[in-house]
């Protein structure tokens, strides 16, 4: 929380896991403890690795069913619900902040929260009593995503918790056995050191600067939400005020999650 504005919400990048996260003996408790240490948000704005849409889109302003965007899991994971209130006021604020000449913002009213949004929120805000709005990523370009984050930054002073939801490493096809792959461990170590040393240029160019960058992220959509969060923090002068709240690995993937502010 900012010393200059005690009402300002922090900005988060979290690794969200798959639906079986709920059954993990450790991770749900870590997420719950994290949210317990946060100021209570008036609303939550989330950007998930699982929604790429251009032009930038706002999901359901009023509640609609969740998007079960995964396959091959036991039936009970498809029965999970998260009936958070709609966020029409937040949606209108987002439209005003993001719209500019030649830069459209679209509404997709039947697009519910995907698992990148609701899986962590179930653990962090289980009462589902905070309004939630999800927006799409219109690009995976890190610089452009930071620009979107900068525009969204004023929402923090209105009590909005902005959450970028991805996975610090994500290459399901390369997972073998039950251990932590070298590429996942090396990328996580590099990313942690880059955050700690404030190597923002290195992070923006992570595919070229990080060891095993293209193994850790053969597609970059799970790292991309970090850049929205970084843009939010930069606009608030709090890019350097970051800390890793959760680390370690889950099914070989780095679950590092970071708070700014």
Rosetta blueprint (number, residue, H / E / L):
1 X L
2 X L
3 X L
4 X L
5 X L
6 X L
7 X L
8 X L
9 X L
10 X L
11 X E
12 X E
13 X E
14 X E
15 X E
16 X L
17 X L
18 X L
19 X H
20 X H
21 X H
22 X H
23 X H
24 X L
25 X L
26 X L
27 X H
28 X H
29 X H
30 X H
31 X H
32 X H
33 X H
34 X H
35 X H
36 X H
37 X L
38 X L
39 X L
40 X L
41 X L
42 X L
43 X E
44 X E
45 X E
46 X E
47 X E
48 X E
49 X E
50 X E
51 X E
52 X E
53 X L
54 X L
55 X L
56 X L
57 X E
58 X E
59 X L
60 X L
61 X L
62 X L
63 X L
64 X L
65 X L
66 X L
67 X L
68 X L
69 X L
70 X L
71 X L
72 X L
73 X L
74 X L
75 X H
76 X H
77 X H
78 X H
79 X L
80 X L
81 X L
82 X L
83 X L
84 X L
85 X L
86 X L
87 X L
88 X H
89 X H
90 X H
91 X H
92 X H
93 X H
94 X H
95 X H
96 X H
97 X H
98 X H
99 X L
100 X E
101 X L
102 X L
103 X E
104 X L
105 X L
106 X E
107 X E
108 X L
109 X L
110 X L
111 X L
112 X L
113 X L
114 X L
115 X H
116 X H
117 X H
118 X H
119 X H
120 X H
121 X H
122 X H
123 X H
124 X H
125 X L
126 X L
127 X L
128 X L
129 X L
130 X L
131 X E
132 X E
133 X E
134 X E
135 X E
136 X E
137 X E
138 X L
139 X L
140 X L
141 X L
142 X H
143 X H
144 X H
145 X H
146 X H
147 X H
148 X H
149 X H
150 X H
151 X H
152 X H
153 X H
154 X H
155 X H
156 X H
157 X H
158 X H
159 X L
160 X E
161 X E
162 X E
163 X E
164 X E
165 X E
166 X E
167 X L
168 X L
169 X L
170 X L
171 X L
172 X H
173 X H
174 X H
175 X L
176 X L
177 X L
178 X L
179 X L
180 X L
181 X L
182 X H
183 X H
184 X H
185 X H
186 X H
187 X H
188 X H
189 X H
190 X H
191 X H
192 X H
193 X H
194 X H
195 X H
196 X H
197 X L
198 X L
199 X L
200 X H
201 X H
202 X H
203 X H
204 X H
205 X L
206 X H
207 X H
208 X H
209 X H
210 X L
211 X L
212 X L
213 X H
214 X H
215 X H
216 X H
217 X L
218 X L
219 X L
220 X L
221 X H
222 X H
223 X H
224 X H
225 X H
226 X H
227 X H
228 X H
229 X H
230 X H
231 X H
232 X H
233 X H
234 X H
235 X H
236 X L
237 X L
238 X L
239 X L
240 X L
241 X L
242 X E
243 X E
244 X E
245 X E
246 X E
247 X L
248 X L
249 X E
250 X E
251 X L
252 X L
253 X E
254 X E
255 X L
256 X L
257 X E
258 X E
259 X E
260 X E
261 X L
